[in-house]
């Protein structure tokens, strides 16, 4: 199986992307900030020209980042947004004023920094180190784009961990630590305490540390608080203490919540995303916006409501089709799919929900499937397009058989065929023809969600997928 790259028609962008992709991948990083510091020195320290909201945590970074960005932009601040991973195009990762870079702008930014990258590469190799990684190059591009715009505030999502992440050359005005749980253990450590230690590294002298709900509070909170104290953080704001979700009610297209921050209480705020976790993400984003928006006291409630009601995050409990309902979610660890399951149980009334799953081989696959088993009628295991890391469908099938029982598991190696089969199963059981109470959930990886999103966007609604023989290989 292969997917047409969304920018294949633009050969130059593809060439730039391939050039960057030849570098060490973002999940295989060297624990050093030397290369990032070196290139920022060569560029004249562009990172010092804007304020920063820096976000880490095991899950929820992307949603929190987009909500914080929307709040800042609603107040007239010029914003830069840096997120990962991308679903369909690498240009999604860098946005100015809510708009991702165009292909031409992405190429232009790369052209402006590539010679400096080459200088840092050469010096690092000369001293026995590696070239700049894929993620270091993209982070450099984002910082340069933000300074060039110029933006007033950059909202930056950590790639992995915190302390040694390429983004940690930034000194945050507001450092958000979302829920810390087990993930990326081979790089961040095999205990939640070690992982918390890595993530705490984004709290710097003068930062306001905004700490979200912690599933392992007794183990994690002392580490985060010690970091804040040791580096001289300006303040600490904890979910459940200095800030809280006072109440929340599910609503059409999302939920309505009342949020309390140190500066005030915001009544009946519409949040255009499902799940209790998104209310807490909105709370953290709001507290961060209060730090960087130059107004005294609480923000204007009407502006906050308008900003948060317009934030939708691709690939996070995203309804991409109706009749039948097709939901995409990039959740790939236990915490993420636990939130996904809770949101489905709270907001949908499925009589039949067929899962389509492909995961990376380094994830806790059996635990993830175990969380989702009660809400899925059956599951189709398949493979996404990321060949270097994806778990082979035959291996995923063996695990799924243990969790679901073989009678509820189907293996279809080709993702488009797997999606078509899931839709066919739902359609076959739909006697009314309206699709009510029946759906398909595609999950397990952001690559899986991105592959599916691109595929479903490129095909007409009445003819879900082209026959396999007609697909471009």
Secondary structure, DSSP 8 states (H G I E B T S, - for coil): -----TTTT-HHHHHHHHHHHTS--TTS--S--HHHHHHHHHTT-GGGGSEEEEEE-SS-HHHHHHHHHHHHHHTT--EEEE----SS-GGGGEEETTEE--HHHHHHHHHHHHHHHHHHHHHHHHTT-----HHHHHHHHHHHHHHHHT-SEEEEE-SSSSTTSGGGGS--SEEEE----S-SHHHH-SSHHHHHHHHGGG--TT-EEEE---TTHHHHHHHHHHHHHHHT-SEEEEBTTTBEEEEEEEETTEEEEEEEETTEEEEEEEESS-SHHHHHHHHHHHHHHHHHS--SSS--HHHHHHHHHT---TTSSEEEETTTEEEE----SHHHHHHHHHHHHHH---SEEEEEE--BTTS-HHHHHHHHGGG-SEEEEEE-S-TTTB--HHHHHHHHHHHH-GGGEEEEEEHHHHHHHHHHHHHHH-SSSS-TTEEEEEES-HHHHHHHHHHHHTS-TTS-S--GGGS--
